[in-house]
Amino acid sequence: MESLDDVLVPMELKYCERCGGLWFREKDAGEVYCPGCVPQMADMPRPKRKRDKCSACIARSRKTGWRCR
């Protein structure tokens, strides 16, 4: 017989970054789109490069001369 710990899967409540719907995903899975939006986002082109700095870092560096890592 299985113990309860073998059956339970840690889950977290997540909002979809496309449609805003709420859904459950396995903890630390890293998915950002709900299962309904995953196929639609697969058709979208990938960004060519990531942004180097966030807007908060840019604003802070302008005011204080601070540099983002």
C-alpha positions as CSV (number, residue, x, y, z in Angstrom):
1,M,0.0,0.0,0.0
2,E,1.3,3.5,-0.9
3,S,1.9,6.0,1.8
4,L,0.2,9.4,1.6
5,D,3.6,11.1,0.9
6,D,4.0,9.0,-2.2
7,V,0.7,10.2,-3.6
8,L,0.7,13.9,-2.8
9,V,2.3,16.3,-5.2
10,P,3.2,19.9,-4.0
11,M,1.2,22.4,-6.1
12,E,1.0,26.2,-6.3
13,L,-1.6,28.5,-7.6
14,K,-0.4,30.4,-10.7
15,Y,-1.9,33.0,-13.0
16,C,-1.5,32.7,-16.7
17,E,0.7,35.5,-18.1
18,R,-1.3,35.5,-21.3
19,C,-5.0,35.3,-20.4
20,G,-4.8,36.0,-16.6
21,G,-6.6,32.8,-15.7
22,L,-5.8,30.9,-12.5
23,W,-4.5,27.3,-12.6
24,F,-2.5,24.9,-10.5
25,R,1.0,23.8,-11.5
26,E,3.5,21.5,-9.8
27,K,5.6,23.5,-7.4
28,D,8.7,25.0,-9.0
29,A,7.7,23.8,-12.5
30,G,8.4,27.1,-14.1
31,E,5.5,27.2,-16.6
32,V,4.0,30.6,-17.1
33,Y,1.1,29.9,-19.4
34,C,-2.0,27.8,-18.6
35,P,-2.5,24.6,-20.6
36,G,-5.0,26.4,-22.9
37,C,-2.6,29.1,-23.8
38,V,0.5,26.9,-24.3
39,P,-0.4,25.9,-27.9
40,Q,-1.2,29.5,-28.9
41,M,2.1,30.8,-27.4
42,A,4.1,28.1,-29.2
43,D,3.1,29.8,-32.5
44,M,4.5,33.2,-31.4
45,P,8.1,34.1,-32.3
46,R,10.7,33.9,-29.6
47,P,12.3,37.2,-28.5
48,K,15.7,37.6,-30.2
49,R,17.4,38.6,-27.0
50,K,16.6,39.3,-23.4
51,R,16.6,42.8,-22.0
52,D,19.9,43.6,-20.3
53,K,18.4,45.7,-17.5
54,C,15.1,46.1,-15.9
55,S,13.4,49.5,-15.9
56,A,13.9,49.8,-12.1
57,C,17.6,49.4,-12.5
58,I,17.8,52.0,-15.3
59,A,15.8,54.5,-13.3
60,R,18.0,53.9,-10.2
61,S,21.2,54.2,-12.2
62,R,20.1,57.5,-13.7
63,K,19.4,59.0,-10.2
64,T,22.4,57.6,-8.3
65,G,24.9,56.3,-10.8
66,W,24.3,52.8,-9.4
67,R,25.1,49.9,-11.8
68,C,23.0,46.8,-12.2
69,R,24.8,43.4,-12.0
